[in-house]
Amino acid sequence: MGMGVITRNNQLTISKDVRDQLGLKIGDKMIATVEKGKVMLEKLEIDPVERAFGRWKGMKEESTEYVKKLREAGDRAKTLWKK
């Protein structure tokens, strides 16, 4: 178990032994939650924004075209439900 220090910039310094155990490196993102008066830190394995970035690359249609198709399908479904 290591001790952390809050710097004057309100950043938390995590001790080397804890960083090594968790495989943390510079630039890793963490999620902080408070549970029963304790701060819990978890390494964010997959950044949702980075995961979504470039999602449409290599697709046969542009994302705007895909969204347009979804909206049209929704409009058709609404029309069917009105009948």
Helices and strands as residue ranges (DSSP letters): E 5-6, E 12-13, H 16-22, E 30-35, E 38-43, H 48-52, H 63-82
